[in-house]
Amino acid sequence: MISFGTFVVRAVEIYKLAILARVLLSWFQASPQGHFSSFIHAITEPYMGFFRRIIPPLGMVDLSPLAAYFALDLLVYGLRSAGLI
């Protein structure tokens, strides 16, 4: 049985991989109706939409995935430094 802290860290790592997959899919002409790309979009959009409202795109560059990725890192760092995980 894994501890709660290990579960949280693994869940955050998986979610960071989903954000990375979304960024990579945006670079290629992937079909938005595909099962994988629509799944990745569905699970990452609620979280990344928050950052997109705060950080507007700079021309063709969207920095919201970068901010979302680092916010997850800060979350894990904060939980570790507080001794919660």
PyMOL commands that place a pseudoatom at each C-alpha (Angstrom):
pseudoatom trace, name=CA, resn=MET, resi=1, chain=A, elem=C, hetatm=0, pos=[0.000, 0.000, 0.000]
pseudoatom trace, name=CA, resn=ILE, resi=2, chain=A, elem=C, hetatm=0, pos=[1.380, 3.412, -0.930]
pseudoatom trace, name=CA, resn=SER, resi=3, chain=A, elem=C, hetatm=0, pos=[1.243, 6.414, 1.347]
pseudoatom trace, name=CA, resn=PHE, resi=4, chain=A, elem=C, hetatm=0, pos=[-0.891, 9.464, 0.659]
pseudoatom trace, name=CA, resn=GLY, resi=5, chain=A, elem=C, hetatm=0, pos=[2.199, 11.547, -0.095]
pseudoatom trace, name=CA, resn=THR, resi=6, chain=A, elem=C, hetatm=0, pos=[3.445, 9.078, -2.674]
pseudoatom trace, name=CA, resn=PHE, resi=7, chain=A, elem=C, hetatm=0, pos=[0.008, 9.013, -4.271]
pseudoatom trace, name=CA, resn=VAL, resi=8, chain=A, elem=C, hetatm=0, pos=[-0.093, 12.818, -4.514]
pseudoatom trace, name=CA, resn=VAL, resi=9, chain=A, elem=C, hetatm=0, pos=[3.388, 13.022, -6.030]
pseudoatom trace, name=CA, resn=ARG, resi=10, chain=A, elem=C, hetatm=0, pos=[2.616, 10.319, -8.598]
pseudoatom trace, name=CA, resn=ALA, resi=11, chain=A, elem=C, hetatm=0, pos=[-0.712, 11.934, -9.509]
pseudoatom trace, name=CA, resn=VAL, resi=12, chain=A, elem=C, hetatm=0, pos=[1.017, 15.279, -10.029]
pseudoatom trace, name=CA, resn=GLU, resi=13, chain=A, elem=C, hetatm=0, pos=[3.704, 13.629, -12.175]
pseudoatom trace, name=CA, resn=ILE, resi=14, chain=A, elem=C, hetatm=0, pos=[1.059, 11.973, -14.350]
pseudoatom trace, name=CA, resn=TYR, resi=15, chain=A, elem=C, hetatm=0, pos=[-0.812, 15.248, -14.715]
pseudoatom trace, name=CA, resn=LYS, resi=16, chain=A, elem=C, hetatm=0, pos=[2.418, 17.010, -15.699]
pseudoatom trace, name=CA, resn=LEU, resi=17, chain=A, elem=C, hetatm=0, pos=[2.902, 14.366, -18.394]
pseudoatom trace, name=CA, resn=ALA, resi=18, chain=A, elem=C, hetatm=0, pos=[-0.629, 15.083, -19.634]
pseudoatom trace, name=CA, resn=ILE, resi=19, chain=A, elem=C, hetatm=0, pos=[0.228, 18.796, -19.880]
pseudoatom trace, name=CA, resn=LEU, resi=20, chain=A, elem=C, hetatm=0, pos=[3.405, 17.922, -21.780]
pseudoatom trace, name=CA, resn=ALA, resi=21, chain=A, elem=C, hetatm=0, pos=[1.417, 15.674, -24.122]
pseudoatom trace, name=CA, resn=ARG, resi=22, chain=A, elem=C, hetatm=0, pos=[-1.013, 18.514, -24.787]
pseudoatom trace, name=CA, resn=VAL, resi=23, chain=A, elem=C, hetatm=0, pos=[1.847, 20.865, -25.640]
pseudoatom trace, name=CA, resn=LEU, resi=24, chain=A, elem=C, hetatm=0, pos=[3.387, 18.311, -27.992]
pseudoatom trace, name=CA, resn=LEU, resi=25, chain=A, elem=C, hetatm=0, pos=[0.026, 17.627, -29.621]
pseudoatom trace, name=CA, resn=SER, resi=26, chain=A, elem=C, hetatm=0, pos=[-0.405, 21.359, -30.247]
pseudoatom trace, name=CA, resn=TRP, resi=27, chain=A, elem=C, hetatm=0, pos=[2.820, 21.421, -32.257]
pseudoatom trace, name=CA, resn=PHE, resi=28, chain=A, elem=C, hetatm=0, pos=[1.571, 18.801, -34.696]
pseudoatom trace, name=CA, resn=GLN, resi=29, chain=A, elem=C, hetatm=0, pos=[-1.558, 18.665, -36.803]
pseudoatom trace, name=CA, resn=ALA, resi=30, chain=A, elem=C, hetatm=0, pos=[-3.190, 16.039, -34.619]
pseudoatom trace, name=CA, resn=SER, resi=31, chain=A, elem=C, hetatm=0, pos=[-6.871, 15.446, -35.194]
pseudoatom trace, name=CA, resn=PRO, resi=32, chain=A, elem=C, hetatm=0, pos=[-8.823, 17.203, -32.432]
pseudoatom trace, name=CA, resn=GLN, resi=33, chain=A, elem=C, hetatm=0, pos=[-11.530, 14.551, -32.782]
pseudoatom trace, name=CA, resn=GLY, resi=34, chain=A, elem=C, hetatm=0, pos=[-9.076, 11.758, -31.952]
pseudoatom trace, name=CA, resn=HIS, resi=35, chain=A, elem=C, hetatm=0, pos=[-9.709, 9.851, -28.756]
pseudoatom trace, name=CA, resn=PHE, resi=36, chain=A, elem=C, hetatm=0, pos=[-6.293, 10.521, -27.232]
pseudoatom trace, name=CA, resn=SER, resi=37, chain=A, elem=C, hetatm=0, pos=[-6.128, 14.228, -28.035]
pseudoatom trace, name=CA, resn=SER, resi=38, chain=A, elem=C, hetatm=0, pos=[-9.705, 14.857, -26.917]
pseudoatom trace, name=CA, resn=PHE, resi=39, chain=A, elem=C, hetatm=0, pos=[-9.016, 12.977, -23.656]
pseudoatom trace, name=CA, resn=ILE, resi=40, chain=A, elem=C, hetatm=0, pos=[-5.842, 14.994, -22.983]
pseudoatom trace, name=CA, resn=HIS, resi=41, chain=A, elem=C, hetatm=0, pos=[-7.686, 18.210, -23.775]
pseudoatom trace, name=CA, resn=ALA, resi=42, chain=A, elem=C, hetatm=0, pos=[-10.597, 17.289, -21.497]
pseudoatom trace, name=CA, resn=ILE, resi=43, chain=A, elem=C, hetatm=0, pos=[-8.435, 16.532, -18.468]
pseudoatom trace, name=CA, resn=THR, resi=44, chain=A, elem=C, hetatm=0, pos=[-6.047, 19.476, -18.830]
pseudoatom trace, name=CA, resn=GLU, resi=45, chain=A, elem=C, hetatm=0, pos=[-8.340, 22.303, -19.975]
pseudoatom trace, name=CA, resn=PRO, resi=46, chain=A, elem=C, hetatm=0, pos=[-9.990, 23.078, -16.608]
pseudoatom trace, name=CA, resn=TYR, resi=47, chain=A, elem=C, hetatm=0, pos=[-6.593, 23.556, -14.971]
pseudoatom trace, name=CA, resn=MET, resi=48, chain=A, elem=C, hetatm=0, pos=[-4.837, 25.261, -17.884]
pseudoatom trace, name=CA, resn=GLY, resi=49, chain=A, elem=C, hetatm=0, pos=[-7.834, 27.496, -18.577]
pseudoatom trace, name=CA, resn=PHE, resi=50, chain=A, elem=C, hetatm=0, pos=[-7.267, 29.119, -15.198]
pseudoatom trace, name=CA, resn=PHE, resi=51, chain=A, elem=C, hetatm=0, pos=[-3.725, 30.089, -16.192]
pseudoatom trace, name=CA, resn=ARG, resi=52, chain=A, elem=C, hetatm=0, pos=[-4.834, 31.161, -19.665]
pseudoatom trace, name=CA, resn=ARG, resi=53, chain=A, elem=C, hetatm=0, pos=[-7.198, 33.709, -18.081]
pseudoatom trace, name=CA, resn=ILE, resi=54, chain=A, elem=C, hetatm=0, pos=[-4.325, 35.113, -16.023]
pseudoatom trace, name=CA, resn=ILE, resi=55, chain=A, elem=C, hetatm=0, pos=[-1.572, 34.999, -18.662]
pseudoatom trace, name=CA, resn=PRO, resi=56, chain=A, elem=C, hetatm=0, pos=[-2.797, 36.064, -22.110]
pseudoatom trace, name=CA, resn=PRO, resi=57, chain=A, elem=C, hetatm=0, pos=[-1.067, 34.568, -25.158]
pseudoatom trace, name=CA, resn=LEU, resi=58, chain=A, elem=C, hetatm=0, pos=[1.893, 36.527, -26.518]
pseudoatom trace, name=CA, resn=GLY, resi=59, chain=A, elem=C, hetatm=0, pos=[1.124, 36.443, -30.219]
pseudoatom trace, name=CA, resn=MET, resi=60, chain=A, elem=C, hetatm=0, pos=[1.278, 32.798, -31.242]
pseudoatom trace, name=CA, resn=VAL, resi=61, chain=A, elem=C, hetatm=0, pos=[2.952, 31.705, -27.973]
pseudoatom trace, name=CA, resn=ASP, resi=62, chain=A, elem=C, hetatm=0, pos=[0.830, 30.450, -25.083]
pseudoatom trace, name=CA, resn=LEU, resi=63, chain=A, elem=C, hetatm=0, pos=[2.737, 30.458, -21.797]
pseudoatom trace, name=CA, resn=SER, resi=64, chain=A, elem=C, hetatm=0, pos=[-0.095, 28.994, -19.719]
pseudoatom trace, name=CA, resn=PRO, resi=65, chain=A, elem=C, hetatm=0, pos=[1.203, 25.381, -19.956]
pseudoatom trace, name=CA, resn=LEU, resi=66, chain=A, elem=C, hetatm=0, pos=[4.555, 26.514, -18.600]
pseudoatom trace, name=CA, resn=ALA, resi=67, chain=A, elem=C, hetatm=0, pos=[2.935, 28.337, -15.682]
pseudoatom trace, name=CA, resn=ALA, resi=68, chain=A, elem=C, hetatm=0, pos=[0.633, 25.379, -14.988]
pseudoatom trace, name=CA, resn=TYR, resi=69, chain=A, elem=C, hetatm=0, pos=[3.580, 22.974, -15.021]
pseudoatom trace, name=CA, resn=PHE, resi=70, chain=A, elem=C, hetatm=0, pos=[5.610, 25.064, -12.587]
pseudoatom trace, name=CA, resn=ALA, resi=71, chain=A, elem=C, hetatm=0, pos=[2.613, 25.616, -10.311]
pseudoatom trace, name=CA, resn=LEU, resi=72, chain=A, elem=C, hetatm=0, pos=[2.379, 21.849, -9.895]
pseudoatom trace, name=CA, resn=ASP, resi=73, chain=A, elem=C, hetatm=0, pos=[6.089, 21.753, -9.052]
pseudoatom trace, name=CA, resn=LEU, resi=74, chain=A, elem=C, hetatm=0, pos=[5.541, 24.472, -6.451]
pseudoatom trace, name=CA, resn=LEU, resi=75, chain=A, elem=C, hetatm=0, pos=[2.656, 22.508, -4.969]
pseudoatom trace, name=CA, resn=VAL, resi=76, chain=A, elem=C, hetatm=0, pos=[4.794, 19.400, -4.484]
pseudoatom trace, name=CA, resn=TYR, resi=77, chain=A, elem=C, hetatm=0, pos=[7.680, 21.480, -3.146]
pseudoatom trace, name=CA, resn=GLY, resi=78, chain=A, elem=C, hetatm=0, pos=[5.384, 23.217, -0.674]
pseudoatom trace, name=CA, resn=LEU, resi=79, chain=A, elem=C, hetatm=0, pos=[3.879, 19.954, 0.523]
pseudoatom trace, name=CA, resn=ARG, resi=80, chain=A, elem=C, hetatm=0, pos=[7.340, 18.437, 0.968]
pseudoatom trace, name=CA, resn=SER, resi=81, chain=A, elem=C, hetatm=0, pos=[8.733, 21.446, 2.822]
pseudoatom trace, name=CA, resn=ALA, resi=82, chain=A, elem=C, hetatm=0, pos=[5.684, 21.466, 5.118]
pseudoatom trace, name=CA, resn=GLY, resi=83, chain=A, elem=C, hetatm=0, pos=[6.317, 17.808, 5.891]
pseudoatom trace, name=CA, resn=LEU, resi=84, chain=A, elem=C, hetatm=0, pos=[2.948, 16.690, 4.564]
pseudoatom trace, name=CA, resn=ILE, resi=85, chain=A, elem=C, hetatm=0, pos=[4.440, 14.262, 2.068]
for i in range(1, 85): cmd.bond("trace and resi %d" % i, "trace and resi %d" % (i + 1))
show_as sticks, trace
zoom trace
